[in-house]
Every structure is written in structure tokens, then in C-alpha cells.
Amino acid sequence: MTKSAAWLEDRGIVRVSGADAATFLQGVVTNDVEQVEPGHARYAALLTPQGKILFDFLVVRLSGEAFALDCDARQAASLAKRLAFYKLRAKLSIVDESENEGVLAFWGVEPENDPGAIVYADPRAPGLGFRAILPLAKAHAIGEANRAEYDALRIRLGVPQGGLDFAYGDAFPHDANFDLLNGVDFRKGCYVGQEVVSRMQHRGGVRKRVVRVRLDAEAPPPGTPIVDGELPVGALGGAAGREALALVRTDRVEDARAAGRLLTAENIAIEVV
């Protein structure tokens, strides 16, 4: 397979470093970050007390006392501010480096070593390959042309993007498939929103999921309602041609399927893959 690279211009970097960095992050995010080795990453989120996703990110361990959070660039400043809210007397610094550092995605084969890059495997799905944190200008120069190719790969693998395939502040981790994408550790200690997430896991209370869909024509814009006749079923997310992701009510999808009814978006037939 040919190696490809794409500059993810909508990704930012928040650095968390200091003697208490690991303990601090362990107490607020959904995944176990204390066990992450330098050069590796975990997918995680910071939730509301009600268990909904405020921010999602890849937690990259740089050293024993330093982490980089690969996050939505539009949220980087807010993420740094929210983390500072929880900091209290912890010995650490929280810095938004999004104006200085950029993120590249590599897939096909492992990227070549670059002395100036922080390289880590994307932990959500093996086919997503690797990422690298680089100086922003260098990241821009290397991979600007291949972003559409990367998005098509992500959609094909069923990996949602926050703010596009699910809404921040409105979706639970299970809605966005965190339990399927290695984004939650159900055995670790408490974190913000943990009780709600644990209850959904053990009581089977998941009614919504981000799913892959195939359309009979070019996909309408993200946010387009998906309906079963007049009954709302969900909404489209990001698309690549006739392939897309969608956040749907799984019970309503199953009802329509059992009755042999077509789901549609702007009168375009949709098949849930």
C-alpha cells in the first residue's frame, strides 16, 4: 500500500507537563493515561458531570512528566481553560501550542523517522495509521493536498470526528463509539462523568450510535435529517461521495429494516452499513 500523508489543519495541540501531569489527567479524562508509554497515545475525552463529551483528543505521552493533547483546533483554547479549572494546586503547566505545532496523519506504512517530529500510532483503528506533531509550517508543507483522501479513509473505517459526526456537549461517549474505539477504560478510577458512562455500559442504555451509511446519490451536507417516512431517525455527518457517517437512533433503524422501509435524507435512499 502506498504511503500517504495529510496535514490535519483542524487539529491543535495542548501541552500538559509537570510532576503531577499524569495523575491530573488520570483523574479527569475517560481513558487510563498513566499506563501510556512515551511515544504512544490513547483516545480520550473530557466530559460534563452529566457524562456528555465536551472535548475529545488523543493523549500523547512525550515523557514521564509531559503530554500532548491532539485536539480540535477550534477547541484548543477552551480545552486549556477547562483543564486549568480542574488544576487547583497540581504541579503542572497547561499551554495551547496550536499556533506553533501542527498534526500530520500518515497511513499505508509507518512514517519515516524525522528528528523534529513526535510520531505515534492512532489508537482508534489500525487502518488509520500514524500521526506526527511537527512545527506548523512544516506540517502544512508536507501534507496539505491529501486531506480529502484521509477523510474518506476515516469514514470508511467508521471513525467519527467531533463537531462533525457528533455534537460536542450533546453526545455521550457511547453515542460516538468511544467504547468501540478504545476511548474509555471501564476499569480505571473516577473521572468527570464516570458514573453516567459506567451505567450506560453495564445497563445497556445505548440508543444512539454513529454508523456508516451508503447513499444512492452524492451525500447531502452534514446535519441533513435522516427519516423513516416522517419519523426522525438521525442526521448525516461527514461524507466522501456516497459514503458517510451518521448519528442515528438504532432502535428506529431496526424498526425500519424489519418492516422493509427505506431510510432517506432529502429523498435520497440510505443503507446503514
RODO-2510 file (C-alpha; in nm, 4 decimals, decimal comma):
residues 273
     n   res          X          Y          Z
     1     m     0,0000     0,0000     0,0000
     2     t     0,1269     0,3468    -0,0868
     3     k     0,2108     0,5765     0,1996
     4     s     0,0059     0,8953     0,2171
     5     a     0,0188     1,1964     0,4458
     6     a    -0,2318     1,4699     0,5192
     7     w    -0,1997     1,7891     0,7187
     8     l    -0,4919     1,7966     0,9604
     9     e    -0,5370     2,1719     0,9641
    10     d    -0,8294     2,1491     1,2070
    11     r    -0,6167     1,9838     1,4785
    12     g    -0,4414     2,1704     1,7575
    13     i    -0,2027     2,0822     2,0403
    14     v    -0,2387     2,1481     2,4120
    15     r     0,0663     2,0513     2,6185
    16     v     0,0297     1,9398     2,9808
    17     s     0,3558     1,8983     3,1693
    18     g     0,4878     1,8828     3,5222
    19     a     0,5324     1,6475     3,8151
    20     d     0,1564     1,5971     3,8557
    21     a     0,0630     1,5814     3,4852
    22     a    -0,0106     1,2072     3,4683
    23     t    -0,2059     1,1981     3,7951
    24     f    -0,4016     1,5082     3,6971
    25     l    -0,5066     1,3781     3,3547
    26     q    -0,5864     1,0369     3,5006
    27     g    -0,8425     1,1991     3,7278
    28     v    -1,0343     1,3924     3,4615
    29     v    -1,0317     1,2020     3,1274
    30     t    -1,2112     0,8842     3,0191
    31     n    -0,9076     0,6661     2,9499
    32     d    -0,6145     0,5326     3,1517
    33     v    -0,3234     0,7597     3,0633
    34     e    -0,0884     0,6585     3,3456
    35     q    -0,0106     0,3338     3,1618
    36     v     0,0772     0,5066     2,8328
    37     e     0,4438     0,4750     2,7374
    38     p     0,6357     0,7680     2,5835
    39     g     0,5725     0,7814     2,2091
    40     h     0,2287     0,6206     2,2401
    41     a    -0,1230     0,7634     2,2554
    42     r    -0,4672     0,6927     2,3971
    43     y    -0,8008     0,8238     2,2726
    44     a    -0,9946     1,0009     2,5474
    45     a    -1,2489     1,2697     2,6273
    46     l    -1,3247     1,5283     2,8911
    47     l    -1,6925     1,5082     2,9832
    48     t    -1,9552     1,7171     3,1559
    49     p    -2,0620     1,5944     3,5003
    50     q    -2,3691     1,4569     3,3165
    51     g    -2,1432     1,2360     3,1034
    52     k    -2,1567     1,4220     2,7702
    53     i    -1,8498     1,4895     2,5554
    54     l    -1,7078     1,8405     2,5864
    55     f    -1,3719     1,7666     2,4211
    56     d    -1,2145     1,4609     2,2603
    57     f    -0,8449     1,4178     2,1872
    58     l    -0,5516     1,1814     2,1528
    59     v    -0,3382     1,1892     2,4688
    60     v     0,0241     1,1500     2,3572
    61     r     0,2869     1,0800     2,6217
    62     l     0,6046     1,2728     2,5456
    63     s     0,7999     1,1793     2,8589
    64     g     0,7367     1,0772     3,2175
    65     e     0,6056     1,4234     3,3033
    66     a     0,4794     1,5645     2,9721
    67     f     0,1798     1,5016     2,7467
    68     a     0,0450     1,6496     2,4241
    69     l    -0,3302     1,6552     2,3615
    70     d    -0,4034     1,6284     1,9876
    71     c    -0,7423     1,8026     1,9811
    72     d    -0,9875     2,0025     1,7696
    73     a    -0,8014     2,3276     1,6977
    74     r    -1,1190     2,5325     1,7395
    75     q    -1,1458     2,3982     2,0939
    76     a    -0,7804     2,4110     2,1985
    77     a    -0,8026     2,7364     2,3938
    78     s    -1,1261     2,6266     2,5628
    79     l    -0,9761     2,2865     2,6454
    80     a    -0,6724     2,4514     2,8068
    81     k    -0,9049     2,6783     3,0052
    82     r    -1,1249     2,3884     3,1233
    83     l    -0,8223     2,1849     3,2300
    84     a    -0,6913     2,4851     3,4221
    85     f    -1,0277     2,4976     3,6023
    86     y    -0,9614     2,1470     3,7381
    87     k    -0,5922     2,2108     3,8077
    88     l    -0,6286     2,3503     4,1624
    89     r    -0,2859     2,3080     4,3276
    90     a    -0,1474     2,0442     4,0924
    91     k     0,2141     2,0980     3,9889
    92     l     0,1828     2,1303     3,6128
    93     s     0,1549     2,3754     3,3252
    94     i    -0,1112     2,3805     3,0540
    95     v    -0,0173     2,5551     2,7279
    96     d    -0,2051     2,5865     2,3974
    97     e     0,0607     2,5355     2,1280
    98     s    -0,1778     2,5314     1,8304
    99     e    -0,0210     2,8397     1,6723
   100     n     0,3173     2,6691     1,6715
   101     e     0,2548     2,2982     1,6183
   102     g     0,0565     2,1051     1,3585
   103     v    -0,0582     1,7460     1,3130
   104     l     0,0028     1,5142     1,0179
   105     a    -0,1743     1,1843     0,9560
   106     f     0,0159     0,9020     0,7808
   107     w    -0,1344     0,5796     0,6524
   108     g    -0,0219     0,2863     0,4393
   109     v     0,3116     0,2242     0,6139
   110     e     0,4864     0,3593     0,9209
   111     p     0,6259     0,7081     0,8563
   112     e     0,9993     0,7598     0,8295
   113     n     1,1766     0,8946     1,1355
   114     d     1,2004     1,2724     1,1473
   115     p     1,4217     1,4227     1,4190
   116     g     1,1763     1,7096     1,4684
   117     a     0,8586     1,5004     1,4827
   118     i     0,6652     1,3304     1,7613
   119     v     0,5236     1,0167     1,5956
   120     y     0,2530     0,7925     1,7431
   121     a     0,0063     0,5314     1,6223
   122     d    -0,3587     0,6373     1,6077
   123     p    -0,5127     0,4130     1,8767
   124     r    -0,8715     0,4251     1,7470
   125     a    -0,8383     0,1924     1,4467
   126     p    -0,5300     0,0186     1,2998
   127     g    -0,6114     0,1334     0,9467
   128     l    -0,5814     0,4998     1,0456
   129     g    -0,2059     0,4538     1,0692
   130     f     0,0085     0,7111     1,2457
   131     r     0,0181     1,0768     1,3377
   132     a     0,3039     1,3194     1,3848
   133     i     0,3281     1,6502     1,5689
   134     l     0,5540     1,8913     1,3801
   135     p     0,6213     2,2645     1,3614
   136     l     0,3107     2,4090     1,1972
   137     a     0,4789     2,5378     0,8801
   138     k     0,6420     2,2008     0,8152
   139     a     0,3180     2,0100     0,8698
   140     h     0,1403     2,2409     0,6262
   141     a     0,4069     2,1963     0,3583
   142     i     0,4121     1,8155     0,3723
   143     g     0,0522     1,7034     0,3505
   144     e    -0,1963     1,9722     0,2531
   145     a    -0,3112     1,8027    -0,0679
   146     n    -0,4292     1,4703     0,0768
   147     r    -0,6915     1,5753     0,3328
   148     a    -0,9906     1,4508     0,1317
   149     e    -0,8205     1,1125     0,0946
   150     y    -0,7691     1,0918     0,4704
   151     d    -1,1313     1,1854     0,5428
   152     a    -1,2520     0,9148     0,3035
   153     l    -1,0349     0,6620     0,4899
   154     r    -1,1678     0,7746     0,8280
   155     i    -1,5273     0,7457     0,7101
   156     r    -1,4621     0,4045     0,5557
   157     l    -1,3262     0,2865     0,8921
   158     g    -1,6264     0,4287     1,0782
   159     v    -1,4262     0,6678     1,2986
   160     p    -1,6305     0,9802     1,3839
   161     q    -1,4943     1,3332     1,4049
   162     g    -1,6150     1,5523     1,6892
   163     g    -1,8065     1,8609     1,5838
   164     l    -1,8957     1,6992     1,2513
   165     d    -2,0280     1,3481     1,3162
   166     f    -2,1429     1,4218     1,6709
   167     a    -2,2010     1,7481     1,8566
   168     y    -1,9827     1,8489     2,1478
   169     g    -2,1858     1,8949     2,4628
   170     d    -2,4716     1,6808     2,3302
   171     a    -2,3355     1,3274     2,2746
   172     f    -2,2453     1,0576     2,5245
   173     p    -1,9238     0,8561     2,4682
   174     h    -2,1246     0,5502     2,3626
   175     d    -2,3095     0,7607     2,1016
   176     a    -1,9714     0,8407     1,9438
   177     n    -1,8469     0,4793     1,9730
   178     f    -1,5835     0,5511     2,2371
   179     d    -1,6391     0,2020     2,3756
   180     l    -1,5579     0,0558     2,0317
   181     l    -1,2643     0,2872     1,9528
   182     n    -1,0567     0,2344     2,2675
   183     g    -1,1672     0,5681     2,4134
   184     v    -1,2884     0,4567     2,7574
   185     d    -1,1260     0,2451     3,0265
   186     f    -1,4074     0,0950     3,2327
   187     r    -1,1674    -0,0383     3,4976
   188     k    -0,9875     0,2839     3,5917
   189     g    -1,0838     0,5081     3,8809
   190     c    -1,3179     0,8032     3,8828
   191     y    -1,3160     1,0873     3,6303
   192     v    -1,5628     1,3605     3,5425
   193     g    -1,8886     1,1989     3,4225
   194     q    -1,7708     0,8457     3,5037
   195     e    -2,0882     0,7299     3,6792
   196     v    -2,3087     0,8005     3,3773
   197     v    -2,0721     0,6283     3,1324
   198     s    -2,0382     0,3239     3,3565
   199     r    -2,4148     0,2969     3,3962
   200     m    -2,4694     0,3073     3,0196
   201     q    -2,2072     0,0365     2,9716
   202     h    -2,3450    -0,2038     3,2285
   203     r    -2,7168    -0,1436     3,1841
   204     g    -2,7178    -0,1383     2,8049
   205     g    -2,8761     0,2054     2,7789
   206     v    -2,7291     0,2967     2,4383
   207     r    -2,9930     0,4123     2,1893
   208     k    -2,7776     0,6204     1,9539
   209     r    -2,4683     0,5320     1,7553
   210     v    -2,2515     0,6825     1,4853
   211     v    -2,2784     0,4345     1,1972
   212     r    -2,1522     0,4029     0,8418
   213     v    -2,4114     0,4638     0,5720
   214     r    -2,4210     0,4302     0,1947
   215     l    -2,6388     0,6595    -0,0168
   216     d    -2,7895     0,6202    -0,3618
   217     a    -2,6509     0,9594    -0,4666
   218     e    -2,3961     1,2185    -0,3534
   219     a    -2,4455     1,2808     0,0178
   220     p    -2,6277     1,5980     0,1291
   221     p    -2,4497     1,8327     0,3751
   222     p    -2,3711     1,7302     0,7328
   223     g    -2,6685     1,7798     0,9602
   224     t    -2,9237     1,6727     0,6991
   225     p    -3,2010     1,4807     0,8785
   226     i    -3,2434     1,1079     0,8156
   227     v    -3,6059     0,9966     0,8275
   228     d    -3,8229     0,6875     0,8161
   229     g    -4,1174     0,8396     0,6322
   230     e    -4,1839     1,1355     0,8611
   231     l    -4,0233     0,9846     1,1719
   232     p    -3,6806     1,1349     1,2564
   233     v    -3,4100     0,8688     1,2758
   234     g    -3,0872     1,0717     1,2929
   235     a    -2,8650     1,3083     1,0986
   236     l    -2,5834     1,2802     0,8475
   237     g    -2,2270     1,3632     0,9436
   238     g    -1,9225     1,3866     0,7217
   239     a    -1,9261     1,2257     0,3767
   240     a    -1,6975     1,1124     0,0980
   241     g    -1,9010     1,0753    -0,2173
   242     r    -2,1796     0,8281    -0,1428
   243     e    -2,0219     0,7028     0,1798
   244     a    -2,0936     0,8859     0,5046
   245     l    -2,1221     0,8640     0,8796
   246     a    -2,4472     0,9337     1,0605
   247     l    -2,5642     0,9562     1,4204
   248     v    -2,8852     0,7530     1,4372
   249     r    -3,1374     0,6043     1,6752
   250     t    -3,0526     0,2372     1,6428
   251     d    -3,3968     0,1186     1,7545
   252     r    -3,5647     0,3196     1,4785
   253     v    -3,3169     0,1893     1,2210
   254     e    -3,4013    -0,1669     1,3233
   255     d    -3,7765    -0,0975     1,3118
   256     a    -3,7481     0,0368     0,9568
   257     r    -3,5289    -0,2544     0,8488
   258     a    -3,7666    -0,5128     0,9967
   259     a    -4,0613    -0,3530     0,8157
   260     g    -3,8704    -0,3261     0,4849
   261     r    -3,8895     0,0557     0,4779
   262     l    -3,6204     0,2749     0,3239
   263     l    -3,4472     0,5455     0,5220
   264     t    -3,3933     0,8693     0,3332
   265     a    -3,2125     1,2034     0,3578
   266     e    -3,3505     1,4734     0,1263
   267     n    -3,5310     1,1904    -0,0576
   268     i    -3,2047     1,0034    -0,1165
   269     a    -3,2206     0,6398    -0,0071
   270     i    -2,9776     0,5386     0,2674
   271     e    -2,8477     0,1973     0,3682
   272     v    -2,6957     0,1555     0,7124
   273     v    -2,3744    -0,0422     0,6701
***
